[in-house]
C-alpha cells in the first residue's frame, strides 16, 4: 500500500510542476503562505524562577515572595534559617520565564526564553537565571531553563538620586536558554484527514484551495468546510503524509479579495492604511476641525461623429474638504482616498486623539470602505 501511494504521488509530479509554472504568471501564492495545517502551531510555556547575581538592583525587602522563594530554595541544599530571619536580597529578583515551542520540536532541542521581573527590581542586567521548570497549559513540565541574561535596557542612579533609564532593563532574554524534555503532542498525526486553516479566512480563497488540491490529486480529496478551513484526506503513514503535505503546500492558488483595512495606533497616532481605502459621502466635525466629503452626479451627453448623438454617461463628482477654526479649507478632486484626508488632518496640526475620533466617526456611519482597527 505504501509503495502504491508513493507511485501515485510520483505520477502527479509533472502536472503539479506545470500547474505551479502557470500559476506564477497569475501572481498566485503557495498554499504554505496562505494556510497552515491544523495542530501545527506554537505552544506557550511559563515558569517562575529567581535571577541572582544582580549588582544591588534586585527586589527590595518589601517583596516578600522573593524572600520566601530564596528561603525555600536554600532549604533544599540543607541550609536552615530561623523564622525570625529577614534576609536582605538586593542581588536577587523574582521573575516569570516564558518560551514558545514550535510544532514537532523534540526532546533535547533548545528554546529562547524571555525573563521578566515580577517585583520591584530596577534592572536584571548581569543576572543569571537559576534552574526553572517551564510548564504547559496542562500543568506538565516540558522544558528546563537556566543561564545568563541578555538585557537590552539599562538603569543608572546617581548619588543625589537622579536616575536615567533606557529601554526596559527589567526584561531580558536567554538565547537557547531552555532545553525541551518532552515533545508537545498535537494529537492529529493518526487521523485520516488533515485540516488546512487559512491565515486570512475568505470564502473565495477556501474554494480555490479546495479546487486546486482536487485538480492535483483527482476526485474529492479536499472539501472546503467554511471560509477558514479545508478538510483534506491524507495518508496515515508518516513519510507519505509528510510528502503529501509538502506537495500541497507548494501548490499555488489565487487569493480572494480582502476587505481594505485601516489600523490606528492610539498611543502614537500612527495610521496604517491598506491599498484602495476610499471614503463615501459624509461630514464630521471634531472640535475646530470639520471634514466634508461630497459626492454628486452629472450627466454627460457628448456629441458623436457626423453630428450623431454620443453615449449618455453619468459622472460621479467628489469633493472633500477639511476646515479649521481659522477658516483654512483644503479641497480634493475626484478619486480622493482616506490617506489623503489623514495627511491633510495631520498637516494642520490635529492631535492623535482628534484624528482617532474623526476616523471612528467616519467608520461608525459606514463612510470608510474597509475595517477600522484601533490598537
C-alpha positions in Angstrom: 0.0 0.0 0.0 2.9 2.4 0.9 4.5 1.8 -2.5 1.2 2.4 -4.3 0.8 5.8 -2.6 4.3 6.8 -3.5 3.8 5.8 -7.1 0.5 7.8 -7.1 2.3 10.9 -5.7 5.2 10.5 -8.1 3.0 10.1 -11.1 1.5 13.5 -10.3 4.8 15.3 -10.1 4.9 16.5 -13.8 1.4 18.1 -14.0 1.9 19.6 -10.5 5.0 21.4 -11.7 3.3 22.6 -14.8 0.4 23.9 -12.7 2.9 25.8 -10.5 4.6 27.3 -13.5 1.3 28.7 -15.0 0.2 29.9 -11.6 3.3 32.2 -11.3 2.1 34.2 -14.3 -1.1 34.9 -12.4 0.8 36.1 -9.3 -0.7 33.3 -7.2 0.7 32.4 -3.8 1.8 29.0 -2.4 -0.7 27.4 -0.1 2.1 27.3 2.6 1.8 31.2 2.7 -2.0 31.4 2.9 -2.8 28.4 5.1 -1.4 26.3 7.9 -2.0 22.7 9.0 -4.4 22.4 12.0 -2.4 21.4 15.0 0.9 22.7 13.7 1.0 25.7 16.0 3.2 27.2 18.6 2.6 26.3 22.3 3.4 28.6 25.2 5.3 27.6 28.3 5.7 29.5 31.6 7.6 29.2 34.8 8.5 31.0 38.0 12.2 31.5 38.9 14.9 33.5 40.5 17.6 35.7 38.9 20.7 36.1 41.1 24.0 38.0 40.8 22.4 41.4 40.4 24.5 44.4 41.5 22.2 45.7 44.1 19.4 46.2 41.6 17.2 43.3 42.7 13.9 43.2 44.6 13.7 45.2 47.9 12.7 43.7 51.2 9.1 44.7 50.7 8.7 41.9 48.1 8.0 39.0 50.4 7.6 36.3 47.8 11.2 36.8 46.7 12.5 36.2 50.2 10.2 33.2 50.7 11.4 31.7 47.4 15.1 32.0 48.3 14.5 30.5 51.8 12.6 27.5 50.2 15.4 27.0 47.7 18.3 27.0 50.1 16.4 24.6 52.4 16.7 22.1 49.6 20.5 22.4 50.0 20.4 21.7 53.7 20.5 25.4 54.9 18.1 26.2 57.7 17.0 29.7 58.7 15.2 30.8 61.8 11.7 32.1 61.2 12.7 35.5 62.6 15.5 35.9 59.9 14.7 38.6 57.4 17.4 38.2 54.6 18.4 41.2 52.6 18.3 40.1 49.0 19.2 43.1 46.9 21.0 40.9 44.4 18.0 38.6 43.7 14.8 39.1 41.7 11.7 37.0 41.3 10.9 36.6 37.6 8.5 35.0 35.2 10.0 32.9 32.5 8.2 32.3 29.2 9.0 30.4 26.0 7.4 29.3 22.7 7.6 25.7 21.4 7.5 25.3 17.7 5.3 22.4 16.4 7.0 18.9 16.4 10.1 20.1 18.3 11.5 17.1 20.2 13.3 16.4 23.5 16.8 17.9 23.6 16.1 20.9 21.3 16.7 24.3 22.8 14.4 27.3 23.2 15.0 31.0 23.7 13.3 32.3 26.9 12.1 35.7 28.0 12.7 36.6 31.6 10.5 39.4 33.2 10.7 40.9 36.7 7.8 40.3 39.0 8.8 42.5 41.8 10.4 46.0 42.1 13.8 45.2 40.8 15.4 48.1 38.9 17.4 46.0 36.5 18.1 42.4 35.5 21.4 43.3 33.8 24.2 40.9 34.7 21.9 38.4 36.3 21.7 34.6 36.0 18.5 32.7 35.9 18.6 29.6 38.2 17.2 26.3 37.2 13.5 26.9 36.3 10.9 24.3 35.1 8.6 25.5 32.3 5.1 24.2 32.2 2.3 24.0 29.6 -1.3 24.8 30.0 -1.9 21.2 31.3 0.5 21.8 34.2 3.1 19.3 32.9 6.8 20.3 32.8 8.0 20.4 29.2 11.3 22.3 29.5 14.0 23.4 31.9 15.6 26.9 31.7 18.8 28.3 33.1 21.5 30.7 32.0 22.9 34.3 31.9 20.5 37.0 30.8 21.0 39.4 27.8 19.3 42.7 28.7 18.9 45.5 26.2 18.0 48.3 28.6 19.8 49.9 31.5 19.1 51.9 34.6 21.6 54.2 36.3 21.2 56.2 39.5 23.5 59.0 40.8 24.4 59.8 44.4 21.8 62.6 44.5 19.0 60.2 43.5 18.9 61.3 39.8 18.3 58.3 37.6 18.2 57.5 33.9 16.6 54.6 32.2 16.8 53.4 28.6 14.5 50.8 27.0 13.3 48.1 29.5 16.0 46.9 31.9 13.6 44.6 33.8 13.1 42.2 30.8 15.8 40.0 29.4 16.3 37.0 27.1 18.4 33.9 27.2 19.1 32.6 23.7 18.8 28.8 23.7 18.4 29.1 27.4 15.8 26.2 27.8 16.0 22.5 26.9 12.9 20.6 25.9 12.4 17.5 28.0 9.4 16.2 26.0 7.5 16.9 22.8 4.2 18.7 22.9 1.8 16.3 21.2 -0.6 17.7 18.6 -2.8 14.5 18.6 -3.6 14.8 14.9 -0.8 12.6 13.3 -3.0 9.4 13.2 -6.2 11.0 11.8 -7.2 10.0 8.3 -7.7 13.7 7.3 -5.8 16.9 7.9 -7.4 20.4 8.1 -5.9 23.5 6.5 -6.6 26.7 8.3 -6.5 29.9 6.2 -4.4 32.7 7.8 -6.9 35.2 6.4 -10.3 33.5 6.2 -12.0 34.1 2.9 -14.7 32.1 1.1 -13.1 32.5 -2.3 -9.7 31.5 -1.1 -11.0 28.4 0.6 -12.8 27.4 -2.5 -9.7 28.0 -4.7 -7.6 25.9 -2.3 -10.1 23.0 -2.4 -10.3 23.1 -6.2 -6.6 23.2 -6.7 -6.0 20.2 -4.4 -8.7 18.2 -6.1 -7.4 19.1 -9.5 -3.9 18.0 -8.5 -4.9 14.6 -6.9 -8.2 14.0 -8.7 -11.5 13.1 -7.1 -12.8 14.8 -3.9 -9.7 14.8 -1.8 -10.3 18.2 -0.4 -13.5 19.9 0.8 -14.0 23.5 2.0 -15.8 23.3 5.3 -16.2 27.1 5.7 -14.4 30.3 4.9 -11.5 29.4 7.2 -11.0 25.6 6.9 -10.4 23.0 4.2 -10.5 19.3 5.1 -8.2 17.0 3.1 -8.0 13.2 3.1 -4.4 12.2 3.8 -2.2 9.1 4.1 -1.7 7.6 7.6 1.9 6.5 7.0 4.2 9.3 8.4 6.6 9.5 5.4 3.8 9.5 2.9 1.9 12.1 5.0 4.9 14.4 5.1 5.4 14.1 1.3 1.6 14.7 0.7 1.5 17.8 2.8 4.7 19.2 1.3 3.2 18.8 -2.2 0.0 20.6 -1.1 2.0 23.5 0.4 3.9 24.1 -2.8 0.7 24.3 -4.8 -0.1 27.9 -5.8 -3.6 29.4 -5.6 -5.2 32.8 -6.2 -6.4 34.6 -3.0 -9.9 36.0 -2.7 -10.5 39.8 -2.4 -9.7 41.1 1.0 -11.6 43.9 2.7 -9.3 47.0 3.0 -8.1 47.8 6.5 -7.2 50.9 8.5 -5.1 50.4 11.6 -4.8 53.3 14.1 -2.3 53.2 17.0 -4.0 55.3 19.7 -0.7 55.7 21.7 1.5 57.1 18.9 -1.1 58.4 16.5 0.3 56.3 13.7 -2.2 55.3 10.9 -1.5 52.4 8.5 -3.9 52.2 5.6 -4.0 49.3 3.1 -4.5 49.9 -0.6 -7.7 51.3 -2.1 -9.4 52.5 1.1 -11.9 55.1 0.0 -14.4 57.3 1.8 -18.1 57.8 1.0 -20.2 60.9 1.4 -20.0 62.2 5.0 -19.5 65.2 7.2 -17.7 65.1 10.6 -17.0 67.9 13.0 -14.5 67.4 15.8 -13.5 70.4 17.9 -12.3 73.1 15.5 -11.9 70.6 12.6 -14.6 69.8 10.0 -14.1 67.1 7.4 -16.5 67.1 4.5 -16.8 64.6 1.7 -19.3 65.5 -1.1 -20.5 63.4 -4.0 -22.7 64.5 -6.8 -23.7 63.1 -10.2 -23.7 64.9 -13.5 -25.0 63.8 -16.9 -22.6 63.9 -19.9 -24.0 63.9 -23.4 -21.0 64.1 -25.8 -21.5 64.7 -29.5 -20.7 61.8 -31.8 -19.1 61.8 -35.2 -21.0 63.4 -38.1 -23.4 65.1 -35.6 -24.7 61.8 -34.2 -25.6 61.6 -30.6 -22.9 60.2 -28.3 -23.5 57.7 -25.4 -25.1 59.3 -22.3 -22.9 58.8 -19.2 -23.4 59.6 -15.5 -20.3 61.0 -13.9 -19.5 60.9 -10.2 -18.1 64.2 -8.9 -16.4 64.1 -5.5 -15.2 67.0 -3.3 -13.5 66.6 0.1 -12.6 69.5 2.4 -11.0 70.0 5.8 -12.0 73.2 7.6 -10.1 74.6 10.7 -11.3 77.3 13.1 -9.2 79.9 11.3 -11.1 79.3 8.0 -8.4 77.2 6.3 -10.0 75.0 3.7 -8.4 72.2 1.6 -10.3 70.6 -1.3 -9.5 67.4 -3.1 -10.7 66.4 -6.6 -12.5 63.2 -7.6 -10.8 60.0 -6.6 -9.8 61.0 -3.0 -8.8 58.2 -0.7 -8.5 58.1 3.0 -4.8 58.5 3.1 -5.0 62.0 1.6 -7.6 63.0 4.3 -5.4 61.7 7.1 -2.3 63.5 5.7 -4.2 66.8 5.5 -5.6 66.5 9.0 -2.1 65.8 10.3 -0.7 68.8 8.4 -3.0 71.3 10.1 -1.6 70.1 13.5 -4.5 67.9 14.7 -3.8 65.8 17.8 -3.8 62.0 17.6 -7.0 62.0 19.7 -8.8 64.3 17.2 -7.7 62.1 14.3 -8.8 58.9 16.0 -12.3 60.4 16.8 -12.7 61.6 13.2 -11.8 58.1 11.9 -14.1 56.4 14.4 -16.9 58.7 13.4 -16.5 58.0 9.7 -16.4 54.3 10.4 -19.5 54.5 12.6 -21.6 55.9 9.8 -20.2 53.4 7.3 -18.2 56.0 5.3 -14.9 54.1 5.3 -14.7 51.4 2.7 -12.8 49.0 5.0 -12.3 47.8 8.5 -11.0 50.3 11.2 -8.8 48.6 13.8 -7.7 50.6 16.9 -4.8 49.3 18.8 
